[in-house]
Amino acid sequence: MDDIRQLSALQLDALREVANIGAGHAATALSHMTTQRIMISVPRLTISPLADVPNHIDAGEEPVAAVLMRMLGDLTGLTMLVFSRQTALRVAGLMMNKPVTELGVMEQSAIKEAGNILSAAYLNALSEFLGMILLPSPPSLAVDMSDAVLNTSFVEVASDHDAVFCVESEFQLADNGERLRGFFLLMPDVPSLNAILRAIRVD
């Protein structure tokens, strides 16, 4: 099997548990970064064609902020953490401990740092589950409409296959109940995809 859309129910359950652990790690990391208590809802894992991912994100006419990193180590591919523009402003504000209304240089740096740490939390969970070493590259940031960001970023990998792991997570600030939604996307290259499928083989 070389297509993640052919995973069995048991394999999907295993991946959902990994996503749940990664989201928990991400909430803990975000709490430490912002000195606020942040909780996480059970994340939603989908496996979608790349073309359908913008529909999941559903940012409407608003651009998104996407933190892109290469996955290095025993597995290779691309990862992306995507926020709507409004959520990105709020995340930058939490990181900088002040209200934020524009995505200037300092704000973009804060979003990249948040994306770096949050994506690393998901990769660490996957690394522990697979027993492999996974390392993120330094992050880059793109702010554009979701379909433009996704198609531009994943085009080099999508020539081999076009399906993406998409983990939708909702973080809740304990103090005021505010909810922040983000999407962690993972697209391994074909050899890495096959390695993941072998590792999660469930009898």
C-alpha positions as CSV (number, residue, x, y, z in Angstrom):
1,M,0.0,0.0,0.0
2,D,1.4,3.4,-0.9
3,D,-1.7,5.6,-0.5
4,I,-2.7,7.0,2.9
5,R,-6.3,7.1,1.8
6,Q,-6.3,3.2,1.9
7,L,-5.5,3.0,5.7
8,S,-7.7,0.7,7.7
9,A,-9.9,1.8,10.6
10,L,-7.4,0.5,13.1
11,Q,-4.5,2.3,11.5
12,L,-6.5,5.5,11.4
13,D,-7.3,5.0,15.1
14,A,-3.6,4.7,15.8
15,L,-2.9,7.9,13.9
16,R,-5.7,9.7,15.7
17,E,-4.1,8.8,19.0
18,V,-0.8,10.2,17.8
19,A,-2.6,13.4,16.8
20,N,-4.2,13.6,20.2
21,I,-0.9,13.3,22.0
22,G,0.7,15.8,19.6
23,A,-2.1,18.3,20.3
24,G,-1.7,17.8,24.0
25,H,2.0,18.5,23.7
26,A,1.2,21.6,21.6
27,A,-1.2,23.0,24.2
28,T,1.4,22.5,26.9
29,A,4.0,24.3,24.8
30,L,1.7,27.1,24.0
31,S,0.8,27.5,27.7
32,H,4.5,27.8,28.5
33,M,5.1,30.3,25.7
34,T,2.2,32.6,26.7
35,T,2.1,32.0,30.5
36,Q,-1.7,31.2,30.1
37,R,-3.4,28.0,30.8
38,I,-4.5,26.5,27.5
39,M,-6.6,23.4,27.0
40,I,-7.1,21.4,23.9
41,S,-10.2,19.7,22.4
42,V,-9.9,16.3,20.8
43,P,-8.3,17.0,17.4
44,R,-9.9,15.9,14.2
45,L,-7.7,13.9,11.8
46,T,-8.6,13.8,8.1
47,I,-6.7,12.5,5.1
48,S,-7.6,14.6,2.1
49,P,-6.5,15.4,-1.4
50,L,-4.4,18.5,-1.4
51,A,-7.0,20.3,-3.4
52,D,-9.6,19.8,-0.7
53,V,-7.6,21.1,2.2
54,P,-8.6,24.8,1.7
55,N,-12.2,23.7,2.2
56,H,-11.3,22.3,5.6
57,I,-9.5,25.5,6.6
58,D,-12.5,27.5,5.4
59,A,-11.0,31.0,5.9
60,G,-13.4,32.5,3.4
61,E,-12.0,35.6,1.7
62,E,-9.4,36.1,4.5
63,P,-5.8,35.2,3.9
64,V,-4.1,32.6,6.1
65,A,-0.7,32.6,7.9
66,A,1.2,29.3,7.2
67,V,4.4,28.3,9.0
68,L,6.2,25.9,6.7
69,M,9.0,23.5,7.7
70,R,10.8,20.6,6.1
71,M,10.7,17.3,8.0
72,L,14.2,15.9,8.2
73,G,15.8,12.8,9.8
74,D,14.5,9.3,9.4
75,L,11.5,10.6,7.5
76,T,11.4,13.5,5.0
77,G,8.6,15.7,3.6
78,L,6.9,18.9,4.5
79,T,4.9,20.2,7.4
80,M,2.7,23.2,7.7
81,L,0.8,24.9,10.6
82,V,-2.0,27.1,9.2
83,F,-4.0,29.8,11.1
84,S,-6.6,32.1,9.8
85,R,-5.3,35.7,9.7
86,Q,-7.4,36.6,12.8
87,T,-6.1,33.6,14.7
88,A,-2.5,34.5,13.6
89,L,-3.0,38.0,15.0
90,R,-4.2,36.6,18.3
91,V,-1.4,34.1,18.5
92,A,1.2,36.8,17.8
93,G,-0.5,38.9,20.5
94,L,-0.3,36.1,23.0
95,M,3.4,35.6,22.2
96,M,4.2,39.3,22.5
97,N,1.8,39.9,25.5
98,K,0.1,42.8,23.8
99,P,-2.8,43.5,21.3
100,V,-1.8,42.9,17.7
101,T,-3.6,44.3,14.7
102,E,-1.1,44.0,11.9
103,L,1.4,41.3,10.8
104,G,4.6,43.3,10.8
105,V,8.1,42.0,11.1
106,M,8.0,41.4,14.8
107,E,4.6,39.8,14.7
108,Q,5.6,37.5,11.8
109,S,8.7,36.5,13.9
110,A,6.4,35.6,16.8
111,I,4.1,33.5,14.6
112,K,7.1,31.6,13.2
113,E,8.4,30.9,16.7
114,A,4.9,29.7,17.7
115,G,4.6,27.6,14.6
116,N,8.1,26.1,15.1
117,I,7.3,25.0,18.6
118,L,3.8,23.8,17.9
119,S,4.8,21.8,14.8
120,A,7.7,20.3,16.8
121,A,5.2,19.1,19.4
122,Y,3.3,17.1,16.7
123,L,6.5,15.8,15.2
124,N,7.7,14.7,18.6
125,A,4.5,12.7,19.2
126,L,4.9,11.0,15.7
127,S,8.6,10.4,16.4
128,E,7.9,8.7,19.7
129,F,5.1,6.6,18.1
130,L,7.2,5.5,15.2
131,G,10.5,5.1,17.1
132,M,12.2,7.3,14.5
133,I,14.2,10.6,14.6
134,L,12.2,13.5,13.1
135,L,13.7,16.9,13.0
136,P,12.1,20.2,11.7
137,S,14.0,22.7,9.6
138,P,14.0,26.4,10.5
139,P,10.5,27.8,9.8
140,S,9.4,30.1,7.0
141,L,6.1,32.0,6.9
142,A,3.7,32.7,4.1
143,V,0.6,34.9,4.3
144,D,-1.7,34.5,1.4
145,M,-5.0,32.9,0.4
146,S,-5.1,29.2,1.6
147,D,-5.2,27.6,-1.9
148,A,-2.3,29.7,-3.1
149,V,-0.2,28.9,0.0
150,L,-0.9,25.2,-0.1
151,N,-0.4,24.7,-3.9
152,T,2.8,26.7,-3.9
153,S,4.3,25.0,-0.8
154,F,3.4,21.4,-1.5
155,V,3.9,21.3,-5.3
156,E,7.3,19.7,-5.2
157,V,6.0,16.7,-3.1
158,A,2.6,16.5,-4.7
159,S,4.0,15.3,-8.0
160,D,4.2,11.9,-6.4
161,H,1.0,11.8,-4.5
162,D,-1.5,14.4,-3.5
163,A,-2.9,13.3,-0.1
164,V,-2.2,15.2,3.1
165,F,-2.6,14.3,6.8
166,C,-4.6,17.2,8.3
167,V,-4.9,17.6,12.0
168,E,-7.5,20.2,13.0
169,S,-6.9,21.3,16.6
170,E,-8.8,23.8,18.8
171,F,-7.0,25.5,21.7
172,Q,-9.1,27.1,24.5
173,L,-7.8,29.8,26.8
174,A,-8.8,28.8,30.3
175,D,-9.2,32.4,31.6
176,N,-11.8,33.6,29.2
177,G,-12.9,30.5,27.1
178,E,-11.5,32.0,23.9
179,R,-11.0,29.4,21.2
180,L,-8.1,29.4,18.6
181,R,-8.2,26.9,15.7
182,G,-5.2,25.7,13.8
183,F,-4.4,23.1,11.2
184,F,-1.3,20.9,11.2
185,L,-0.6,19.4,7.8
186,L,1.9,16.7,7.1
187,M,2.9,15.5,3.6
188,P,5.7,12.9,3.7
189,D,7.5,12.0,0.5
190,V,6.8,8.6,-0.9
191,P,9.6,6.6,0.8
192,S,8.7,8.2,4.1
193,L,5.0,7.5,3.6
194,N,5.8,3.8,3.0
195,A,7.9,3.8,6.2
196,I,4.9,5.3,8.2
197,L,2.6,2.7,6.7
198,R,4.9,-0.1,7.7
199,A,5.3,1.3,11.2
200,I,1.5,1.5,11.8
201,R,0.7,-1.9,10.4
202,V,-2.0,-3.2,12.7
203,D,-2.9,-6.9,12.7
